[in-house]
Amino acid sequence: MRLSFRRDPLLYGLSQILGLCTIGALCLGPEGFDPILFTAAGEGTGGAAHLILTEVRFPRVFLAILLGSALGASGAVLQGLLRNPLADPGVVGVTASAGLGAVIAIGFGAGAGLAVPLASMLGAGLGLLLVFLIARGGLNGATLILAGIAVNALAAAATSLVVNVAPTPMMLSDMVLWLLGSLAGTDTQDLKMVVAPAVIGIVLLSFTLKGLRALALGREAATSLGLSETRLTVMALLGTALSVGALVSVTGAVGFVGLVVPHLMRPLVRHDPGRLVQVSAVAGSILVLAADTMLRVFIEGPALQLGVVTAFFGAPIFLIVALRGGRS
Amino acid sequence: MTARLAVETLGLSRAGRTVLSGITLAVDPGEIVCLVGPNGAGKSTLLAAIRGALPASGTVRMDGEAVNGKRLRRHPERLAFLPQERIIAWPITVEALVALGRIANGADGTLAGLDDEGRGAVERALADCALTDFRHRLVGTLSGGEKARALLARALCIEAPLLLADEPAAGLDPAQAARVFEALRRRARATAAAALVVVHDLALAAAFADRIAVLAEGQLLAFGRPETALDARILAKAYGIGFRQDGQGGISPDFAAIGGGLPR
């Protein structure tokens, strides 16, 4: 992403906050503050602190950052592209079809390992393909939203069916927990698997900034500026499917971040849909990382799922934003 | 002199219906050509065909070189287009709006991302459109005329040798409309940029056009100096109602003579 830190104090400030949050998250464990960073540095490779840091804490923190960034950026890109403030990665069916892939894999007995994430990525890819097929010939706002609704409905129906006929109660619980979304239990293996598609997806999203700005003038004017709306749409959808599809394949569905973060940032950004994407990417990272770290550190007993928390905070925030928008 | 834009026997059919046929016209450097004609005559379609947005037969040349849609899409800095719809789907300041035009020249669409040439182009466009004092205003707070000029400045900011504008003064009062055309003329005279402008107001066309093309049912009825093209008989044929010449070069529709009914 072409980050323009020097000329953008907001982006610079948010990046600083993200940096502090990252250090904080790495230093916070179940016992509260533990200066594991320094212990690990002191004892070198092979020590217990080093192991905890690299195998447990680092992958989870890094996944949280990637997930927040993918959700925030894709939400802002889709809202700009579809010129619809209600758009988020879920709208184009990516999350729902990734969820379908995951529950099918769990239903066939895939537990730990690569099967669930792979099935879920496959699901996201197929969902995207279906969106393209439905909307072919007219890759514009209205047809895309229609295609997304159709794919969402289809994936939701199939997911209900799979959950309904789940062979064992254990699988049922696995499916439901996946659908709620959580970063708990993620490890280096997960991170290694999704880091490449996630980063490629986010980079693809970053190529849409100029096109989104041009699109503010309408399709005809944007085209006359050399923008191809089809290319922009493909880039936005592919970027979303790759980044969000890959990340939710290991974290499960984490909702509301893609919808809420661009709305929270919009008043600060005002006149630039491209800048909104950059700012939302960083702000999304902060949000997901902070939420996940608080869950990890402060909640005892049965683990609360991250997706539940983001939804719980996201929905009222969205309500407030909507109320304020409706009044002005 | 090589014409900035030369359209030769351009024809276009959509869904088996001939929309344009045998259009031949030229716009010279520094010249403003106005395209007039009734609704549905094919004016906007002609602009779309020239910029290659719709497939058409015939030839379009810019400075002697044959161009097509593919070529123009690769070089958006050669042709600026100002659509009729005044869409600004974002709360944006006037100068930020104008800077969006520089995307055609390879800029990233932000003010901060402009190079010196780009900044100069934004300043010149603001000055030509008399918007320098409005630069920090949000476009949503402007009057209709100011907004129309801001969008014109967005198109001028590309500093393309050719501008196609679709009713840049639609819905404006006479003074505001004149300001829009004054900005166009200032730019055309100063830089030898050429403009082909769709306009409905015949008085505006007569005042600001160097040449006028009269289009009706997809065919050119006349193309020439305003005093020859804006002929009562030609216009009557184009619009299907009577026109009255006032003896001092002015011409206007003879609404009073319509009386009982219009031809359908």
Interface residues (C-beta under 8 A of the other chain):
Chain A: R2 S4 R7 D8 R83 L209 K210 R213 A214 L215 A216 L217 G218 E220 A221 T223 S224 L225 G226 L227 S228 R270 H271 D272 P273 G274 R275
Chain B: R51 A53 R73 R74 P76 L79 A80 F81 L82 P83 E85 I87 I88 A89 W90 P91 I92 T93 A96 L100 G101 I103 A104 D108 G109 T110 A112 G113 L138 R154 I158
